[in-house]
């Protein structure tokens, strides 16, 4: 069993913002998924396919694509890939924190 420490802002503000205001609960689930797995590798970046995210969260691949788009546009994640067909590497960002790049 691994303990995961979650920033209170994620539940106190971000959940209400993504689920209520944006009406995108899938974006909140995908953010939590990425948050958990990037925390496990201790660098806030992970390469993972849309299909793997969909299977892990119980969402459709299309819902995951939409969630990724929303998270990226809200600057909650950054996406990097070497080529258009490469599996993307997602970096979880924390824009509410003091550092300009959103890192802890």
N, C-alpha and C positions, 0 to 999 in steps of 0.2 A: 504494500500500500504506500503510495506516494502522496505526501501532503502538497497541496497546491495553494499558494497564497495569492489571493485575487484582490487587486486594487478595489477599494470600496466604490470608487467612481464608476466602475463597470456596471455594478448593480444599481447604484443609487441614481445615476444619471443616464448612462449610455443605454441601458436596457429600455428605459422609458422613451428615450429619444428614437432609437431604432425601431422598437416594436409599436410605440404609440404614434409618435409624430410622423416617422417615415413609413409606417405600416409595413415594415420588413422584418418580421421576427426571424426569418431565415438568415438575415445579415447578422443578427445577434448570435444565433447558433454557430454560424461559421466563424465569427470573431472569437467566440469561446473555444471552439475547436482549435483554431490557430494559436490562440493564447496558451492553451494547455500544452500543445505539442512543441511550440517554440520555447516555452519555459523548460521543457524536458531536455532540450539540447543547449540551453543556457546562452543562446545568442540571438534570440528573437527572430530567427530566420529559418524557414524549412521549405524544402522542395516537396511538393505533393500534388498529385493529379486531382482534377475536378471529380473524377470517378471515385477516388479514395475518400475525398471529403464527403461526397454524397453518401457513400456506404456507411461512413462513420457517424454521420449526423442523422441519417434516415430521410434526407431531403432528395429531391430529384436533381439530376445534373443541371437542368435548366435553372432551378431555384438557386443552386450553388453559384452558377454563372452570374445570375442577377445579384446575388448577395455580394460576390466578389466585386462586381462593378460598383455597387453602392458603397462598400467599405473603402474602395480605392478613391472614389470621388469625394468621400468624406475625410480622406487622408488619415484613415485608421489603419491602413495597410499600404505597403508598397509592393510592387510586383516587378520581378526581374527574370528575364529568360535570355538564354544565349541565342536561340533562334525561335522562329514562330512555332515550330513543332516540338520544341523542348518543354519538359515539365517546368512550370514556373516555380520560382522561389519567392515565397511570401515573407515579408518582414512585418511584424506587428508593431504598430506605432502607438505612442501615447501622447497625443497632442496637448492634453491637459496638464502634462508635467512640464517642469521648468526648462529642460534642455531643448534647444531649438530644433534638434532632429527627432524629438519625441521619444528618445530612449530613456530608460530609467536612470 
